[in-house]
């Protein structure tokens, strides 16, 4: 049950368009698909860095009940905060980037990695996810499985986005649904946050 809740919260966060999403979209539209896949790999690796840090720090924090309660409280507030902003968010639009015109696969991996690592929301999200939603009784082996699963899902989902972006008809439909995706994700993440607060 815990894995389902953690995996679902993580996937909902992926559904909310952010800088990484639009970086993939623009790359897929302007260059051959392999460059967009390079961006996807970089983003997954960047997420992996924060997941590894969250795994180690959260495992230490949850050994102390007081810290766990504090983290859980902050996690509930943070998820409610994200949910509220997603509900109020205006329709997002893509922006241009000259860096996306460079035809060097390694540079696009680095571009994706930088986008993920330089986004502080990623660090906070994974720290909250592991610190607030994963039980102190969950062993390190299972936590590692959570981490591997999340990196794989980030990579898989981003590659799907890249594939869809290559089809202009699909892209038009995807952009039309962004508002509903944001609001739906906002509601569910807000409910997760309230659940954490109520469960204290």
Secondary structure by P-SEA (a helix, b strand, c coil): caaaaaaaaaaaaaacccaaaaaaaaaaacccaaaaaaaaaaaaaaaaaaaaaaaaaaaaaaccaaaaaaaaaaaaaaaaaaaaaaaaccbbbbbbbcccccccaaaaaaaaaaaaaacaaaaaaaaaaaaccccccccaaaaaaaaaaaaaaaaaaaaaaaaaaacaaaaaaaaaaaaaaaaaaaaaaaaaaaaaaaac
